[in-house]
Amino acid sequence: MAIRMRIGTRKSAMALAQTEEIARRLVAAVPDIDVEVVKFETTGDSDQTSKLLRHGGKGGAFVAEIRDAVRSGTLHAAMHSLKDMPGNEDTPGLVIGATLQRDPPGDVLVLRPGLSIEQFRRSRGKGFKIGTNAVRRAAYARRLFPEVEVIHYRGAADTRVRKLDRLEKQRLPDGGEAGPADALIMARSGLERVGLAGRIAYEFSIQEMLPAVGQGIVAVECAVNDWQTRGILAAIDDLAAHRSADAEREVLWVLNGHCNSPIAGFSTIQGTRMTLTASVLDEAGGLFIEASRSGPANRPRELGRAVGLELLAKGAADIIERSRPQ
């Protein structure tokens, strides 16, 4: 008798591509499994104008409704981009049952037609507008291109590129408009998922722009007491990605970062050792606090805790508090 598994996901092209990859891996790993993909129109998808804070940050905008369906038993599991999952709060009743092998974690620059990377870099951004909704990306953009104007820019990956190409303005929460954008900062993995990798004009190194915590990792969440589903998901779990997720998210937990916190973090594993680097960015004052440590790869949370505590010792709490919504 076939095993039924219902997996919830957002309706965006990227989310569907990620969920279909999970389904393919499950079918390959588990005999007689029947995977049904259930699409959700989340508040973050239906409202493309407001800042995500209005919906409780990324967690409220893209995660909450699907999580509720897992808790109620309507779904067996939910697909999330790990960077969209809140890391500073408990998720009662839920657990990450699997993480897929990490996709390229870095950020890239996408330019409107007619603008070259040479022009953009030579100008130091003067006279140009970069679109992003991420406080982290905005802070790094101002560091790399001191004279650029950063504008609020929202939408699914393919939607953002389409708006860029059409020179469309971005509607703002106050009823105004911004743009049009000349460039976008986006995740490489997201562009690859929707078949737009050819639009990458420049790839930032990890040193230039430290990724968001969990960027490039697809997580599958399920009910903590659903042991059958947890057993099935374990068959597709990538240990290295899971350890990186645990280490990086521990930093968020220690820092008590809210949904608008300018926090970055990235870990690598070589053999039995893990190296973790994290930073907290003061966008207004141009202050960057960074910490980096190495430790046993099989103790990722301890490493994440050590890095988080070092950031606190360097003054991270004050930066996070200043950026906290009033």
C-alpha positions, 0 to 999 in steps of 0.5 A: 500500500502506497504511503501518502505524503502531503507537502505544503509550499508557497505558490511562487516558481522558486518555492514550487521548484524546491518542493518538486525537488523534495518530491523527486528525492523522496520518490527515489529514496522511499518505495511506494510513496505518493507525494502530493504538493499543496500550494498556499497563497501566503500573506507575503505573496498576496501583498507585494507592497508592504514591508514584511514587518507588517505581517510579522516579518518573513516568519509571519509572511511566508511561514505561519499559515503553512506551519498551522496546516502541519500542526492541524494535520492537514499537511504531513510536512512543509517546505521552507527556504531556511532563511525565511524561518524565524530563528529567535523563537521556539516552534512548538510542535514542529521540527526540521525533519530534513534539509537538502544539500546546500545550493550555492549560498551567495548573493549576486547582482542583476542589472537592467538591460543596457547597464554593464557591470563595468559602468556600475562599479566604476560609478561606485553606484552614483546615479543608480538605484539598487532594489532589495527588501533585505536590511543585510543586503542594503547594508552591504550594498552601501559598503560596496557602492558608497554612492548608490541609492537603495530602494525597497523592492519586493516580489518573487525572484522571477517577478523582481527580474521582470519588474527590473526589465520593464522599468516598473516602479515599486509601490511603497507601503505609504502609497508612494513609489520607488524606482525604477531600479537599475540593479537588484541584489538576489540569491544565486540559488533562487535565480538558478531555481527559476532558470534565470542564472543567465542574468547574473552580472556579478557574483559577490564573494562570501567575504564581500557579502556574507549570506543570510543565515541558512541561505541556499538551504531548503528545509522540510518541517514536520510535526515533532510527534509524527514519527512516520514522517520524520523517518521518511524525511530522514532518508533525504536529509543532508547531514552537512547542510543540517549541521550548518543550519543548526550552527547558523540558526544558533547565532540567531537564537543567542542574539535574539534577532528580530525579523528586521535584524541585520544579521548574516552568518555562514558556515563551512565544513572540512573533514571533521571541522566546521568554521562559522562566521557571523556579522551584525551590521549597523546600516545607518552608522556603517558599523560592522561587527564580525566574529569567526570561530572553528570547532568540531562539525558534530557540535554545531550548536555549541559553535553557533553559541560561541560565535553569538556570544562573541558578537554580543561581547562586541556590542551586537545587542545595541545594534539589534535593539536600534533596528528593532521595530517600535 
